[in-house]
Amino acid sequence: MIDKQAPNGAGQITLLGRLTNSLLNRRLGFFVAELILVIAGVLVALAVDGWISDSHDRKTESVYLELLARDIEGIRHQADLQIEFEKEKIDTAARAYAALSTSDPGTKRTEIYSSLSMLVSRRTVSLSSATYDQMVSSGHLQLIRNHELRNRIVRFFATMERNERITDNNNRALIDNVFVPFVMRAGISALPPLETMQVTATLNRGTAIAYERLGPAFSLPEDRILSEPAESDSWNDIRRNVLFRIRIAAAGQALAESTVDEINDIATAIAAELNGR
């Protein structure tokens, strides 16, 4: 017998002690019951822990999907702005080409100069998602249980990265390295008239800053090529480059439109997943 009044807890029996005592005293029935109780307790604890962990993962998954949906709407806004920007460049280039195609383009000097100076600008687009990047770096992308949706998200952001890279390459290779140098070599000022409004507030503010710094006495330099006689071959050179600029803008608009189509598809898929919970 154990003295329950023993000092310092010496009389207290641990679970392992009870099992050992039962086994030593050949009380097998009690031993088996105690063992089953222990195993059941462990299994219940594991089940509860698993349920809590799974519940936490499901909540985290929903949060990530909601954040992705928010980021994708931001990407949609960027794509919409890009479409608007490229449309304006196409319209500007078309006006320039119409003026250049008259019998005497020199009489349209102001309109041609204004259009060409606006066509040197281009827009940098950002199609990335901080949420997606964080999910990939942390391994939390695997929290999305719907394998098909997860794969679609991965493909979507791979496409966005490719489209952003294409836009950036076209800006550098075709506008910065081809069209802008042509305008400068032709002796046409790349600074648009102060009253000319462009599609983005940043470009308008940039023009205003330049004129503020140059001061009220500033006047644009004479644009040499626009003073050439109507029969000069230089007009054809301008026409070719304006058509080239239209093609760049049209390709940019087409790429942005395909981006919007991709956005619509993935946004619908994510919304369906969230609404199905």
Backbone hydrogen bonds, N-H to C=O, Kabsch-Sander energy under -0.5 kcal/mol:
donor,donor_aa,acceptor,acceptor_aa,energy
4,K,2,I,-0.9
6,A,3,D,-1.7
9,G,6,A,-0.7
10,A,7,P,-2.0
11,G,6,A,-0.5
12,Q,9,G,-1.7
14,T,12,Q,-0.5
18,R,14,T,-2.5
19,L,15,L,-2.1
20,T,16,L,-2.6
21,N,17,G,-3.0
22,S,18,R,-2.7
23,L,19,L,-2.5
24,L,20,T,-2.8
25,N,21,N,-2.2
26,R,23,L,-1.5
27,R,22,S,-2.9
28,L,26,R,-1.5
31,F,27,R,-2.1
32,V,28,L,-3.0
33,A,29,G,-2.1
34,E,30,F,-2.6
35,L,31,F,-2.5
36,I,32,V,-2.8
37,L,33,A,-2.2
38,V,34,E,-2.2
39,I,35,L,-2.6
40,A,36,I,-2.9
41,G,37,L,-2.3
42,V,38,V,-2.4
43,L,39,I,-2.8
44,V,40,A,-2.7
45,A,41,G,-2.4
46,L,42,V,-2.7
47,A,43,L,-2.6
48,V,44,V,-2.8
49,D,45,A,-2.7
50,G,46,L,-2.8
51,W,47,A,-2.5
52,I,48,V,-2.7
53,S,49,D,-2.6
54,D,50,G,-2.9
55,S,51,W,-2.7
56,H,52,I,-2.3
57,D,53,S,-2.4
58,R,54,D,-2.4
59,K,55,S,-2.0
60,T,56,H,-2.5
61,E,57,D,-2.7
62,S,58,R,-2.2
63,V,59,K,-2.2
64,Y,60,T,-2.5
65,L,61,E,-2.6
66,E,62,S,-2.3
67,L,63,V,-2.3
68,L,64,Y,-2.8
69,A,65,L,-2.4
70,R,66,E,-1.9
71,D,67,L,-2.6
72,I,68,L,-2.7
73,E,69,A,-1.7
74,G,70,R,-1.6
75,I,71,D,-2.1
76,R,72,I,-2.4
77,H,73,E,-1.9
78,Q,74,G,-1.9
79,A,75,I,-2.5
80,D,76,R,-2.7
81,L,77,H,-2.3
82,Q,78,Q,-2.0
83,I,79,A,-2.3
84,E,80,D,-2.3
85,F,81,L,-2.5
86,E,82,Q,-2.7
87,K,83,I,-2.4
88,E,84,E,-1.9
89,K,85,F,-1.9
90,I,86,E,-2.3
91,D,87,K,-2.5
92,T,88,E,-2.7
93,A,89,K,-2.7
94,A,90,I,-2.5
95,R,91,D,-2.2
96,A,92,T,-2.2
97,Y,93,A,-2.7
98,A,94,A,-2.2
99,A,95,R,-2.2
100,L,96,A,-2.4
101,S,97,Y,-1.2
102,T,99,A,-1.0
107,T,104,D,-2.0
108,K,105,P,-2.2
109,R,106,G,-1.2
112,I,108,K,-2.8
113,Y,109,R,-3.0
114,S,110,T,-2.4
115,S,111,E,-2.2
116,L,112,I,-2.8
117,S,113,Y,-2.4
118,M,114,S,-1.2
119,L,115,S,-1.6
120,V,116,L,-0.5
121,S,118,M,-1.2
133,D,129,S,-2.2
134,Q,130,A,-2.1
135,M,131,T,-2.3
136,V,132,Y,-2.3
137,S,133,D,-2.3
138,S,134,Q,-2.1
139,G,135,M,-1.0
140,H,135,M,-0.9
141,L,135,M,-1.4
142,Q,139,G,-1.2
143,L,140,H,-1.9
144,I,141,L,-1.4
145,R,143,L,-1.0
147,H,145,R,-1.0
150,R,146,N,-2.8
151,N,147,H,-2.5
152,R,148,E,-2.1
153,I,149,L,-2.4
154,V,150,R,-2.1
155,R,151,N,-2.4
156,F,152,R,-2.5
157,F,153,I,-2.3
158,A,154,V,-1.7
159,T,155,R,-2.1
160,M,156,F,-2.3
161,E,157,F,-2.1
162,R,158,A,-2.0
163,N,159,T,-2.8
164,E,160,M,-2.5
165,R,161,E,-2.1
166,I,162,R,-2.5
167,T,163,N,-2.4
168,D,164,E,-2.2
169,N,165,R,-2.6
170,N,166,I,-2.7
171,N,167,T,-2.3
172,R,168,D,-2.2
173,A,169,N,-3.1
174,L,170,N,-2.0
175,I,170,N,-1.2
175,I,171,N,-0.6
176,D,171,N,-2.9
177,N,172,R,-1.6
179,F,174,L,-1.9
180,V,175,I,-3.0
182,F,178,V,-1.6
183,V,179,F,-2.3
184,M,180,V,-2.4
185,R,181,P,-3.0
186,A,182,F,-2.3
187,G,184,M,-1.3
188,I,183,V,-2.3
196,T,193,P,-1.6
204,N,200,T,-1.8
205,R,201,A,-2.7
206,G,202,T,-2.4
207,T,203,L,-2.2
208,A,204,N,-2.1
209,I,205,R,-2.5
210,A,206,G,-2.0
211,Y,207,T,-2.1
212,E,208,A,-2.4
213,R,209,I,-2.2
214,L,210,A,-2.0
215,G,211,Y,-1.6
218,F,215,G,-1.5
224,R,187,G,-0.7
224,R,222,E,-0.9
225,I,186,A,-1.1
226,L,223,D,-0.7
227,S,224,R,-1.7
228,E,225,I,-1.3
232,S,229,P,-2.0
235,W,232,S,-1.1
236,N,233,D,-0.6
237,D,233,D,-1.6
238,I,234,S,-1.9
239,R,235,W,-2.4
240,R,236,N,-2.5
241,N,237,D,-1.8
242,V,238,I,-2.4
243,L,239,R,-2.4
244,F,240,R,-1.9
245,R,241,N,-2.1
246,I,242,V,-2.2
247,R,243,L,-2.1
248,I,244,F,-1.9
249,A,245,R,-2.3
250,A,246,I,-2.8
251,A,247,R,-2.3
252,G,248,I,-2.1
253,Q,249,A,-2.5
254,A,250,A,-2.4
255,L,251,A,-2.3
256,A,252,G,-2.2
257,E,253,Q,-2.4
258,S,254,A,-2.1
259,T,255,L,-1.8
260,V,256,A,-2.0
261,D,257,E,-1.8
262,E,258,S,-2.0
263,I,259,T,-2.4
264,N,260,V,-2.7
265,D,261,D,-1.8
266,I,262,E,-2.2
267,A,263,I,-2.7
268,T,264,N,-1.9
269,A,265,D,-1.9
270,I,266,I,-2.4
271,A,267,A,-2.2
272,A,268,T,-2.1
273,E,269,A,-1.8
274,L,270,I,-2.3
275,N,271,A,-2.4
276,G,272,A,-1.2
277,R,274,L,-1.2
